[in-house]
Amino acid sequence: MYEKLVSYAAKQLDLDASEITPESTFESLGIDSLDVVEMIMDLESELGIELDLEDQRITTFGELAEFIDTKVN
C-alpha cells in the first residue's frame, strides 16, 4: 500500500517520489488537508472500501499506509 500512496502522490500531487519516505509528513511535503481528502476519496473508490479517518491522527505516509492495510485485510 505504501508504494501505491507514493505513486499517487508523485503523479497527482506532482511530487518527487524519491523524496517521500514512510516518515514524511504531509505537511513537510506541502500536502494540505484538501489534498489528503482527495487522496483518501480516490483510494476509497479504487479499493472499494471506506476509510474513516475522523478519529485517526495520521500525519505521515507510513501511518496512512498502515491504516489502509488494516482496512483492506
N, C-alpha and C positions, 0 to 999 in steps of 0.2 A: 504494500500500500504506500509505503514511503516513496518509492520510485515513481509511482503514479502521481503523487502530490507534487513532487519536484518537476516532473514533466509538465504537469498542468501549469504550475507557477511560471515555468520558463516560457511556455507557449502563450498562455492567456495574459500573464501579467508582465511579459517582456523582461524577465529576469534571467541572469546568467546562472544556469543550473549548477555550475561548479562552485558558486558562492553559497549555495544552500546546503546546510548541514542539518542533522536532526536537532541540534541545539539552536538553530537560527530562529529568532523570534520574528513574528510577522512584522512587528514594529521596526526591527533593525533592518528589514528588507524593504521598508516603505509600503507595506501592505496594510491598508486601512480596514476598518470594520466592514465597510461595504464590500470590499474585495473578498474578505473572508466569507461573508454571507453568500455572495455569488458563487464562490468556490464550493461551499457546502451544498448549495442548491444543485449545482451541476453534478456533484458527486452523488447526491441522493438520486437524481434522475438516472445517472449512468449505472449505479449499483442496485437500484430498485429497493432502497431502504430509507428509513427516516433517521436522520442524525439530529437528535435534540441536544443542542449544546447549551441550552438555557442555564442549567445548573452546573455546568462544567467551567473550569478555569483552565483553558487551553491557550497557550501563548507561543508554542513552538511547533515546527513541522513534525518533530518526533512525537510529541504529545498527541497531535491530531491523528497521525498515522496509527498510534496505539489505540486511541479511542475508536477509530473506524474499524480497526481489526476486531475489537471486541463486539462490535455490532454486526459485522459480516459473519463471524464464526460463532 
